[in-house]
Each structure stands twice: as C-alpha cells, then as structure tokens.
Amino acid sequence: VDVPSDLRFIRRLDRDINERGRSVTSVTEQYLVTVRPMHEKFVEPSKQNADILIPGGGHNLQAVRVLSALLQTLPAN
C-alpha cells in the first residue's frame, strides 16, 4: 500500500499522541531523525521489487479487489 509521506506522518502523529501519550515534539523528532530516513533507505527502493503497488492508502477499492483475488489463488501455507 503506497501512501503519501504527509499522510503517513499525520497518521503516525495522531496515533502516537492519542494512543501512546506522546508529544508532538517527540513524534516529529522521531519521524525526522529515524522514520523518514529509514523509509527512504529501505522502503522506497524495495518498491521496484513489488509485484503490485496499491496507491491511495488502501482506499483504492479496485486495487484492493485485484490484490484480494490474487491472494485467494495462493496456497494457504
């Protein structure tokens, strides 16, 4: 699932503040120092090896249906 970086940050910020009791400053610092650099180093380059990318953060129903159909053809193990 391919999600724009600003949306990823907003979701992380909301989750970490509301579910983990963190401050805006601590979430932002962690994102800038660790999360974003690691995403750029490991996640972005791995996209070229993906069989399918779903744009739209999981809200792309057509792509989700295609992926669901593909997964149903795979063995259970």
N, CA, C and O atoms as a CHARMM CRD file, in Angstrom:
* protein
*
  308
    1    1 VAL  N      0.85800  -1.16700   0.00000 PROA 1      0.00000
    2    1 VAL  CA     0.00000   0.00000   0.00000 PROA 1      0.00000
    3    1 VAL  C      0.90200   1.22700   0.00000 PROA 1      0.00000
    4    1 VAL  O      1.73600   1.40200   0.88900 PROA 1      0.00000
    5    2 ASP  N      0.72600   2.05500  -0.99000 PROA 2      0.00000
    6    2 ASP  CA     1.56500   3.24400  -1.15700 PROA 2      0.00000
    7    2 ASP  C      0.79800   4.46700  -0.66300 PROA 2      0.00000
    8    2 ASP  O     -0.24300   4.82000  -1.21800 PROA 2      0.00000
    9    3 VAL  N      1.31100   5.10300   0.36900 PROA 3      0.00000
   10    3 VAL  CA     0.64800   6.25000   0.99000 PROA 3      0.00000
   11    3 VAL  C      1.57900   7.45400   0.91400 PROA 3      0.00000
   12    3 VAL  O      2.77200   7.32200   1.18900 PROA 3      0.00000
   13    4 PRO  N      1.06500   8.62000   0.55000 PROA 4      0.00000
   14    4 PRO  CA     1.90800   9.81700   0.52100 PROA 4      0.00000
   15    4 PRO  C      2.55200  10.08200   1.88800 PROA 4      0.00000
   16    4 PRO  O      1.96000   9.80100   2.93000 PROA 4      0.00000
   17    5 SER  N      3.76500  10.62300   1.86600 PROA 5      0.00000
   18    5 SER  CA     4.52100  10.81400   3.10300 PROA 5      0.00000
   19    5 SER  C      3.81900  11.73400   4.09600 PROA 5      0.00000
   20    5 SER  O      3.89500  11.50800   5.30400 PROA 5      0.00000
   21    6 ASP  N      3.13800  12.76400   3.60800 PROA 6      0.00000
   22    6 ASP  CA     2.45100  13.65200   4.55100 PROA 6      0.00000
   23    6 ASP  C      1.32300  12.93100   5.27300 PROA 6      0.00000
   24    6 ASP  O      1.10200  13.16200   6.46200 PROA 6      0.00000
   25    7 LEU  N      0.60700  12.06200   4.57100 PROA 7      0.00000
   26    7 LEU  CA    -0.46600  11.29400   5.19700 PROA 7      0.00000
   27    7 LEU  C      0.09700  10.27500   6.18700 PROA 7      0.00000
   28    7 LEU  O     -0.47700  10.05900   7.25400 PROA 7      0.00000
   29    8 ARG  N      1.22000   9.65300   5.83400 PROA 8      0.00000
   30    8 ARG  CA     1.86700   8.72100   6.77400 PROA 8      0.00000
   31    8 ARG  C      2.23500   9.43600   8.06600 PROA 8      0.00000
   32    8 ARG  O      2.01400   8.91500   9.15900 PROA 8      0.00000
   33    9 PHE  N      2.79900  10.63500   7.93300 PROA 9      0.00000
   34    9 PHE  CA     3.19100  11.39200   9.12000 PROA 9      0.00000
   35    9 PHE  C      1.97500  11.77800   9.95700 PROA 9      0.00000
   36    9 PHE  O      1.99900  11.63600  11.18000 PROA 9      0.00000
   37   10 ILE  N      0.92600  12.25800   9.32400 PROA 10     0.00000
   38   10 ILE  CA    -0.28100  12.66100  10.05400 PROA 10     0.00000
   39   10 ILE  C     -0.87800  11.47300  10.79900 PROA 10     0.00000
   40   10 ILE  O     -1.26900  11.60400  11.95900 PROA 10     0.00000
   41   11 ARG  N     -0.95100  10.32400  10.14800 PROA 11     0.00000
   42   11 ARG  CA    -1.48600   9.12700  10.81300 PROA 11     0.00000
   43   11 ARG  C     -0.62100   8.73300  12.00800 PROA 11     0.00000
   44   11 ARG  O     -1.14300   8.40300  13.07300 PROA 11     0.00000
   45   12 ARG  N      0.69700   8.76600  11.83400 PROA 12     0.00000
   46   12 ARG  CA     1.61900   8.42600  12.92700 PROA 12     0.00000
   47   12 ARG  C      1.46300   9.41800  14.07100 PROA 12     0.00000
   48   12 ARG  O      1.40400   9.02100  15.23500 PROA 12     0.00000
   49   13 LEU  N      1.39600  10.69900  13.74700 PROA 13     0.00000
   50   13 LEU  CA     1.25400  11.73400  14.76100 PROA 13     0.00000
   51   13 LEU  C     -0.03100  11.52900  15.56100 PROA 13     0.00000
   52   13 LEU  O     -0.01200  11.56300  16.79200 PROA 13     0.00000
   53   14 ASP  N     -1.12900  11.32000  14.87200 PROA 14     0.00000
   54   14 ASP  CA    -2.41500  11.09300  15.53900 PROA 14     0.00000
   55   14 ASP  C     -2.35900   9.85600  16.43600 PROA 14     0.00000
   56   14 ASP  O     -2.77900   9.90400  17.59200 PROA 14     0.00000
   57   15 ARG  N     -1.84000   8.75400  15.90200 PROA 15     0.00000
   58   15 ARG  CA    -1.75600   7.51600  16.68000 PROA 15     0.00000
   59   15 ARG  C     -0.87700   7.68500  17.91100 PROA 15     0.00000
   60   15 ARG  O     -1.27600   7.32000  19.01700 PROA 15     0.00000
   61   16 ASP  N      0.31300   8.23700  17.72200 PROA 16     0.00000
   62   16 ASP  CA     1.25800   8.32700  18.83700 PROA 16     0.00000
   63   16 ASP  C      0.79500   9.29200  19.92700 PROA 16     0.00000
   64   16 ASP  O      1.06800   9.06300  21.10600 PROA 16     0.00000
   65   17 ILE  N      0.11100  10.34900  19.55800 PROA 17     0.00000
   66   17 ILE  CA    -0.41100  11.27900  20.56300 PROA 17     0.00000
   67   17 ILE  C     -1.59400  10.66000  21.30200 PROA 17     0.00000
   68   17 ILE  O     -1.64100  10.67300  22.53200 PROA 17     0.00000
   69   18 ASN  N     -2.54900  10.11800  20.54500 PROA 18     0.00000
   70   18 ASN  CA    -3.78900   9.63500  21.14900 PROA 18     0.00000
   71   18 ASN  C     -3.69100   8.25700  21.78700 PROA 18     0.00000
   72   18 ASN  O     -4.34600   8.00400  22.79900 PROA 18     0.00000
   73   19 GLU  N     -2.89500   7.36800  21.22400 PROA 19     0.00000
   74   19 GLU  CA    -2.82000   6.00700  21.75600 PROA 19     0.00000
   75   19 GLU  C     -1.60500   5.77300  22.64400 PROA 19     0.00000
   76   19 GLU  O     -1.61300   4.87000  23.48100 PROA 19     0.00000
   77   20 ARG  N     -0.57500   6.56900  22.46800 PROA 20     0.00000
   78   20 ARG  CA     0.67400   6.32900  23.19400 PROA 20     0.00000
   79   20 ARG  C      1.06200   7.47200  24.12400 PROA 20     0.00000
   80   20 ARG  O      2.05900   7.38600  24.84200 PROA 20     0.00000
   81   21 GLY  N      0.27800   8.53600  24.10900 PROA 21     0.00000
   82   21 GLY  CA     0.51900   9.64700  25.01900 PROA 21     0.00000
   83   21 GLY  C      1.78600  10.44200  24.75300 PROA 21     0.00000
   84   21 GLY  O      2.33100  11.06500  25.66400 PROA 21     0.00000
   85   22 ARG  N      2.25500  10.42500  23.51900 PROA 22     0.00000
   86   22 ARG  CA     3.48800  11.13500  23.18800 PROA 22     0.00000
   87   22 ARG  C      3.18500  12.58500  22.83400 PROA 22     0.00000
   88   22 ARG  O      2.04100  12.94300  22.55400 PROA 22     0.00000
   89   23 SER  N      4.21900  13.41000  22.85000 PROA 23     0.00000
   90   23 SER  CA     4.06800  14.82200  22.49600 PROA 23     0.00000
   91   23 SER  C      4.29800  15.01400  20.99700 PROA 23     0.00000
   92   23 SER  O      4.91300  14.18300  20.33000 PROA 23     0.00000
   93   24 VAL  N      3.78900  16.12900  20.49500 PROA 24     0.00000
   94   24 VAL  CA     4.00500  16.47100  19.08400 PROA 24     0.00000
   95   24 VAL  C      5.49900  16.55600  18.79900 PROA 24     0.00000
   96   24 VAL  O      5.96800  16.07000  17.77100 PROA 24     0.00000
   97   25 THR  N      6.23700  17.16900  19.70300 PROA 25     0.00000
   98   25 THR  CA     7.68100  17.33600  19.52200 PROA 25     0.00000
   99   25 THR  C      8.39700  15.99800  19.43000 PROA 25     0.00000
  100   25 THR  O      9.24200  15.81300  18.55400 PROA 25     0.00000
  101   26 SER  N      8.07400  15.05600  20.31900 PROA 26     0.00000
  102   26 SER  CA     8.78700  13.77200  20.30500 PROA 26     0.00000
  103   26 SER  C      8.45100  12.95500  19.06200 PROA 26     0.00000
  104   26 SER  O      9.32400  12.29400  18.49800 PROA 26     0.00000
  105   27 VAL  N      7.19400  12.99700  18.63400 PROA 27     0.00000
  106   27 VAL  CA     6.79600  12.25700  17.43100 PROA 27     0.00000
  107   27 VAL  C      7.47700  12.85900  16.20600 PROA 27     0.00000
  108   27 VAL  O      7.99500  12.13400  15.35600 PROA 27     0.00000
  109   28 THR  N      7.47500  14.17400  16.12000 PROA 28     0.00000
  110   28 THR  CA     8.09300  14.85700  14.98100 PROA 28     0.00000
  111   28 THR  C      9.58700  14.58600  14.92400 PROA 28     0.00000
  112   28 THR  O     10.13100  14.31400  13.85400 PROA 28     0.00000
  113   29 GLU  N     10.24900  14.65800  16.06300 PROA 29     0.00000
  114   29 GLU  CA    11.69100  14.40500  16.09800 PROA 29     0.00000
  115   29 GLU  C     12.00400  12.97300  15.66500 PROA 29     0.00000
  116   29 GLU  O     12.91500  12.75600  14.86700 PROA 29     0.00000
  117   30 GLN  N     11.26100  12.00100  16.18200 PROA 30     0.00000
  118   30 GLN  CA    11.49900  10.61100  15.80000 PROA 30     0.00000
  119   30 GLN  C     11.27000  10.42000  14.30100 PROA 30     0.00000
  120   30 GLN  O     12.03400   9.72400  13.63300 PROA 30     0.00000
  121   31 TYR  N     10.22200  11.03900  13.78600 PROA 31     0.00000
  122   31 TYR  CA     9.91900  10.91700  12.36300 PROA 31     0.00000
  123   31 TYR  C     11.06600  11.46500  11.51600 PROA 31     0.00000
  124   31 TYR  O     11.51300  10.81500  10.57000 PROA 31     0.00000
  125   32 LEU  N     11.53400  12.65600  11.85800 PROA 32     0.00000
  126   32 LEU  CA    12.58400  13.29600  11.06000 PROA 32     0.00000
  127   32 LEU  C     13.93900  12.61200  11.19600 PROA 32     0.00000
  128   32 LEU  O     14.69000  12.52900  10.22400 PROA 32     0.00000
  129   33 VAL  N     14.25800  12.12400  12.39000 PROA 33     0.00000
  130   33 VAL  CA    15.57600  11.54300  12.65000 PROA 33     0.00000
  131   33 VAL  C     15.65300  10.07500  12.24000 PROA 33     0.00000
  132   33 VAL  O     16.68500   9.62700  11.74000 PROA 33     0.00000
  133   34 THR  N     14.57800   9.32800  12.44400 PROA 34     0.00000
  134   34 THR  CA    14.63300   7.88200  12.23100 PROA 34     0.00000
  135   34 THR  C     13.67800   7.37600  11.15500 PROA 34     0.00000
  136   34 THR  O     14.10000   6.72100  10.20200 PROA 34     0.00000
  137   35 VAL  N     12.39900   7.67800  11.30900 PROA 35     0.00000
  138   35 VAL  CA    11.37400   7.06500  10.45400 PROA 35     0.00000
  139   35 VAL  C     11.54800   7.44500   8.98800 PROA 35     0.00000
  140   35 VAL  O     11.62400   6.56700   8.12900 PROA 35     0.00000
  141   36 ARG  N     11.61300   8.73000   8.69300 PROA 36     0.00000
  142   36 ARG  CA    11.72100   9.16200   7.29600 PROA 36     0.00000
  143   36 ARG  C     13.00800   8.67900   6.63200 PROA 36     0.00000
  144   36 ARG  O     12.95000   8.17000   5.51200 PROA 36     0.00000
  145   37 PRO  N     14.17800   8.81900   7.28100 PROA 37     0.00000
  146   37 PRO  CA    15.39700   8.31100   6.64000 PROA 37     0.00000
  147   37 PRO  C     15.35800   6.79700   6.38200 PROA 37     0.00000
  148   37 PRO  O     15.82800   6.33600   5.34200 PROA 37     0.00000
  149   38 MET  N     14.80600   6.03200   7.31500 PROA 38     0.00000
  150   38 MET  CA    14.73800   4.57600   7.12800 PROA 38     0.00000
  151   38 MET  C     13.74800   4.21100   6.02800 PROA 38     0.00000
  152   38 MET  O     13.96900   3.25800   5.27900 PROA 38     0.00000
  153   39 HSD  N     12.66100   4.96500   5.93100 PROA 39     0.00000
  154   39 HSD  CA    11.70000   4.73500   4.85000 PROA 39     0.00000
  155   39 HSD  C     12.37300   4.99000   3.50000 PROA 39     0.00000
  156   39 HSD  O     12.23300   4.19800   2.56900 PROA 39     0.00000
  157   40 GLU  N     13.09800   6.09400   3.40600 PROA 40     0.00000
  158   40 GLU  CA    13.77600   6.43200   2.15300 PROA 40     0.00000
  159   40 GLU  C     14.87200   5.43000   1.81300 PROA 40     0.00000
  160   40 GLU  O     15.10600   5.13800   0.64100 PROA 40     0.00000
  161   41 LYS  N     15.54100   4.90600   2.83000 PROA 41     0.00000
  162   41 LYS  CA    16.64300   3.97300   2.59600 PROA 41     0.00000
  163   41 LYS  C     16.16000   2.56800   2.24700 PROA 41     0.00000
  164   41 LYS  O     16.74200   1.91600   1.38000 PROA 41     0.00000
  165   42 PHE  N     15.10700   2.09300   2.90800 PROA 42     0.00000
  166   42 PHE  CA    14.70600   0.69800   2.75000 PROA 42     0.00000
  167   42 PHE  C     13.38300   0.49400   2.01000 PROA 42     0.00000
  168   42 PHE  O     13.29500  -0.37500   1.14300 PROA 42     0.00000
  169   43 VAL  N     12.36300   1.27000   2.33400 PROA 43     0.00000
  170   43 VAL  CA    11.03800   1.03300   1.75700 PROA 43     0.00000
  171   43 VAL  C     10.95900   1.51600   0.31700 PROA 43     0.00000
  172   43 VAL  O     10.54200   0.76700  -0.56700 PROA 43     0.00000
  173   44 GLU  N     11.35300   2.75700   0.07700 PROA 44     0.00000
  174   44 GLU  CA    11.25100   3.30100  -1.28300 PROA 44     0.00000
  175   44 GLU  C     12.00000   2.44900  -2.31000 PROA 44     0.00000
  176   44 GLU  O     11.42700   2.14300  -3.35600 PROA 44     0.00000
  177   45 PRO  N     13.25700   2.04900  -2.06300 PROA 45     0.00000
  178   45 PRO  CA    13.95200   1.22200  -3.05400 PROA 45     0.00000
  179   45 PRO  C     13.29600  -0.14400  -3.27100 PROA 45     0.00000
  180   45 PRO  O     13.38800  -0.70800  -4.36100 PROA 45     0.00000
  181   46 SER  N     12.64000  -0.67400  -2.24700 PROA 46     0.00000
  182   46 SER  CA    12.04400  -2.00700  -2.38600 PROA 46     0.00000
  183   46 SER  C     10.79300  -1.99800  -3.25400 PROA 46     0.00000
  184   46 SER  O     10.33200  -3.05900  -3.67400 PROA 46     0.00000
  185   47 LYS  N     10.23900  -0.83100  -3.53100 PROA 47     0.00000
  186   47 LYS  CA     9.05500  -0.75000  -4.38900 PROA 47     0.00000
  187   47 LYS  C      9.31600  -1.35200  -5.76400 PROA 47     0.00000
  188   47 LYS  O      8.41200  -1.92300  -6.37400 PROA 47     0.00000
  189   48 GLN  N     10.54800  -1.22800  -6.25500 PROA 48     0.00000
  190   48 GLN  CA    10.85600  -1.75200  -7.58800 PROA 48     0.00000
  191   48 GLN  C     10.73900  -3.27100  -7.64600 PROA 48     0.00000
  192   48 GLN  O     10.61700  -3.83900  -8.73100 PROA 48     0.00000
  193   49 ASN  N     10.77500  -3.93500  -6.49200 PROA 49     0.00000
  194   49 ASN  CA    10.64900  -5.39100  -6.44700 PROA 49     0.00000
  195   49 ASN  C      9.23400  -5.86100  -6.15100 PROA 49     0.00000
  196   49 ASN  O      8.97600  -7.06400  -6.11100 PROA 49     0.00000
  197   50 ALA  N      8.32300  -4.93200  -5.94600 PROA 50     0.00000
  198   50 ALA  CA     6.94700  -5.29300  -5.59200 PROA 50     0.00000
  199   50 ALA  C      6.21200  -5.85100  -6.80200 PROA 50     0.00000
  200   50 ALA  O      6.40100  -5.38700  -7.92600 PROA 50     0.00000
  201   51 ASP  N      5.37700  -6.84600  -6.56000 PROA 51     0.00000
  202   51 ASP  CA     4.52400  -7.38200  -7.61700 PROA 51     0.00000
  203   51 ASP  C      3.35300  -6.44900  -7.89400 PROA 51     0.00000
  204   51 ASP  O      2.87500  -6.35600  -9.02400 PROA 51     0.00000
  205   52 ILE  N      2.89900  -5.76300  -6.85400 PROA 52     0.00000
  206   52 ILE  CA     1.77900  -4.84200  -7.00700 PROA 52     0.00000
  207   52 ILE  C      1.91700  -3.71900  -5.98500 PROA 52     0.00000
  208   52 ILE  O      2.30100  -3.95900  -4.84000 PROA 52     0.00000
  209   53 LEU  N      1.60300  -2.49700  -6.40000 PROA 53     0.00000
  210   53 LEU  CA     1.55000  -1.34100  -5.50800 PROA 53     0.00000
  211   53 LEU  C      0.11500  -0.83800  -5.50600 PROA 53     0.00000
  212   53 LEU  O     -0.50000  -0.68200  -6.56100 PROA 53     0.00000
  213   54 ILE  N     -0.40800  -0.58900  -4.32500 PROA 54     0.00000
  214   54 ILE  CA    -1.76400  -0.06600  -4.21900 PROA 54     0.00000
  215   54 ILE  C     -1.66700   1.39700  -3.80700 PROA 54     0.00000
  216   54 ILE  O     -1.37200   1.70300  -2.65200 PROA 54     0.00000
  217   55 PRO  N     -1.91700   2.30700  -4.75800 PROA 55     0.00000
  218   55 PRO  CA    -1.89500   3.72300  -4.41200 PROA 55     0.00000
  219   55 PRO  C     -3.17100   4.10400  -3.66600 PROA 55     0.00000
  220   55 PRO  O     -4.18300   3.40700  -3.74800 PROA 55     0.00000
  221   56 GLY  N     -3.11100   5.19100  -2.95700 PROA 56     0.00000
  222   56 GLY  CA    -4.31000   5.69700  -2.29700 PROA 56     0.00000
  223   56 GLY  C     -4.47700   5.23900  -0.86800 PROA 56     0.00000
  224   56 GLY  O     -5.55600   5.39900  -0.29700 PROA 56     0.00000
  225   57 GLY  N     -3.45100   4.67900  -0.27900 PROA 57     0.00000
  226   57 GLY  CA    -3.51200   4.33600   1.12900 PROA 57     0.00000
  227   57 GLY  C     -4.53600   3.28600   1.49700 PROA 57     0.00000
  228   57 GLY  O     -5.05700   3.30600   2.61300 PROA 57     0.00000
  229   58 GLY  N     -4.84000   2.37400   0.59800 PROA 58     0.00000
  230   58 GLY  CA    -5.80000   1.32300   0.90400 PROA 58     0.00000
  231   58 GLY  C     -7.22800   1.70300   0.57200 PROA 58     0.00000
  232   58 GLY  O     -8.13600   0.88600   0.73100 PROA 58     0.00000
  233   59 HSD  N     -7.44700   2.93700   0.11200 PROA 59     0.00000
  234   59 HSD  CA    -8.79400   3.37800  -0.24300 PROA 59     0.00000
  235   59 HSD  C     -9.07800   3.18500  -1.72900 PROA 59     0.00000
  236   59 HSD  O    -10.12300   3.61100  -2.22200 PROA 59     0.00000
  237   60 ASN  N     -8.16700   2.55400  -2.43500 PROA 60     0.00000
  238   60 ASN  CA    -8.31500   2.26800  -3.85400 PROA 60     0.00000
  239   60 ASN  C     -9.00300   0.90900  -3.96700 PROA 60     0.00000
  240   60 ASN  O     -8.33600  -0.12400  -4.01900 PROA 60     0.00000
  241   61 LEU  N    -10.33200   0.90800  -4.00500 PROA 61     0.00000
  242   61 LEU  CA   -11.09100  -0.34100  -3.93300 PROA 61     0.00000
  243   61 LEU  C    -10.80000  -1.28500  -5.09100 PROA 61     0.00000
  244   61 LEU  O    -10.76400  -2.50000  -4.89700 PROA 61     0.00000
  245   62 GLN  N    -10.59500  -0.75800  -6.27900 PROA 62     0.00000
  246   62 GLN  CA   -10.29600  -1.62100  -7.41800 PROA 62     0.00000
  247   62 GLN  C     -8.98300  -2.36600  -7.19300 PROA 62     0.00000
  248   62 GLN  O     -8.90900  -3.57100  -7.43800 PROA 62     0.00000
  249   63 ALA  N     -7.96300  -1.67900  -6.73700 PROA 63     0.00000
  250   63 ALA  CA    -6.67300  -2.32400  -6.48000 PROA 63     0.00000
  251   63 ALA  C     -6.77700  -3.31900  -5.33300 PROA 63     0.00000
  252   63 ALA  O     -6.15900  -4.38300  -5.38500 PROA 63     0.00000
  253   64 VAL  N     -7.54300  -2.99500  -4.30400 PROA 64     0.00000
  254   64 VAL  CA    -7.73500  -3.91800  -3.18500 PROA 64     0.00000
  255   64 VAL  C     -8.42500  -5.18700  -3.67100 PROA 64     0.00000
  256   64 VAL  O     -8.07000  -6.28200  -3.23600 PROA 64     0.00000
  257   65 ARG  N     -9.39600  -5.06100  -4.55400 PROA 65     0.00000
  258   65 ARG  CA   -10.08400  -6.24100  -5.10800 PROA 65     0.00000
  259   65 ARG  C     -9.11700  -7.10900  -5.92000 PROA 65     0.00000
  260   65 ARG  O     -9.14600  -8.33500  -5.81700 PROA 65     0.00000
  261   66 VAL  N     -8.26900  -6.47500  -6.72200 PROA 66     0.00000
  262   66 VAL  CA    -7.28700  -7.22300  -7.51300 PROA 66     0.00000
  263   66 VAL  C     -6.34100  -7.97900  -6.58900 PROA 66     0.00000
  264   66 VAL  O     -6.06300  -9.15700  -6.81300 PROA 66     0.00000
  265   67 LEU  N     -5.84900  -7.31400  -5.55900 PROA 67     0.00000
  266   67 LEU  CA    -4.94900  -7.95900  -4.60700 PROA 67     0.00000
  267   67 LEU  C     -5.65400  -9.08800  -3.87000 PROA 67     0.00000
  268   67 LEU  O     -5.06700 -10.15100  -3.66400 PROA 67     0.00000
  269   68 SER  N     -6.88000  -8.87800  -3.47600 PROA 68     0.00000
  270   68 SER  CA    -7.64600  -9.91200  -2.78000 PROA 68     0.00000
  271   68 SER  C     -7.81300 -11.14500  -3.66100 PROA 68     0.00000
  272   68 SER  O     -7.64800 -12.27100  -3.19100 PROA 68     0.00000
  273   69 ALA  N     -8.13600 -10.94000  -4.92400 PROA 69     0.00000
  274   69 ALA  CA    -8.28700 -12.06900  -5.84800 PROA 69     0.00000
  275   69 ALA  C     -6.96700 -12.80500  -6.02100 PROA 69     0.00000
  276   69 ALA  O     -6.94700 -14.03500  -6.07300 PROA 69     0.00000
  277   70 LEU  N     -5.87100 -12.07400  -6.11100 PROA 70     0.00000
  278   70 LEU  CA    -4.55300 -12.68700  -6.24000 PROA 70     0.00000
  279   70 LEU  C     -4.21800 -13.52000  -5.01000 PROA 70     0.00000
  280   70 LEU  O     -3.72700 -14.64200  -5.13600 PROA 70     0.00000
  281   71 LEU  N     -4.47700 -12.98800  -3.83600 PROA 71     0.00000
  282   71 LEU  CA    -4.17300 -13.70500  -2.59300 PROA 71     0.00000
  283   71 LEU  C     -4.98900 -14.98700  -2.46000 PROA 71     0.00000
  284   71 LEU  O     -4.51200 -15.96500  -1.88500 PROA 71     0.00000
  285   72 GLN  N     -6.19300 -14.99300  -2.97500 PROA 72     0.00000
  286   72 GLN  CA    -7.03700 -16.18700  -2.89300 PROA 72     0.00000
  287   72 GLN  C     -6.51200 -17.32100  -3.75900 PROA 72     0.00000
  288   72 GLN  O     -6.88900 -18.47500  -3.55900 PROA 72     0.00000
  289   73 THR  N     -5.65100 -17.01200  -4.71400 PROA 73     0.00000
  290   73 THR  CA    -5.08600 -18.06000  -5.57100 PROA 73     0.00000
  291   73 THR  C     -3.84000 -18.69600  -4.97300 PROA 73     0.00000
  292   73 THR  O     -3.36400 -19.71800  -5.46700 PROA 73     0.00000
  293   74 LEU  N     -3.31000 -18.09800  -3.91200 PROA 74     0.00000
  294   74 LEU  CA    -2.08200 -18.60600  -3.30000 PROA 74     0.00000
  295   74 LEU  C     -2.37900 -19.74900  -2.34000 PROA 74     0.00000
  296   74 LEU  O     -3.45400 -19.79200  -1.74300 PROA 74     0.00000
  297   75 PRO  N     -1.43500 -20.67500  -2.18600 PROA 75     0.00000
  298   75 PRO  CA    -1.62200 -21.75200  -1.20900 PROA 75     0.00000
  299   75 PRO  C     -1.74100 -21.19100   0.20800 PROA 75     0.00000
  300   75 PRO  O     -1.21900 -20.11600   0.50200 PROA 75     0.00000
  301   76 ALA  N     -2.42300 -21.91700   1.07300 PROA 76     0.00000
  302   76 ALA  CA    -2.66600 -21.46300   2.45000 PROA 76     0.00000
  303   76 ALA  C     -1.37300 -21.31500   3.24000 PROA 76     0.00000
  304   76 ALA  O     -1.30700 -20.46600   4.13000 PROA 76     0.00000
  305   77 ASN  N     -0.35700 -22.09400   2.95600 PROA 77     0.00000
  306   77 ASN  CA     0.90700 -22.01200   3.69500 PROA 77     0.00000
  307   77 ASN  C      1.85100 -21.21400   2.89300 PROA 77     0.00000
  308   77 ASN  O      2.99000 -21.00400   3.30900 PROA 77     0.00000
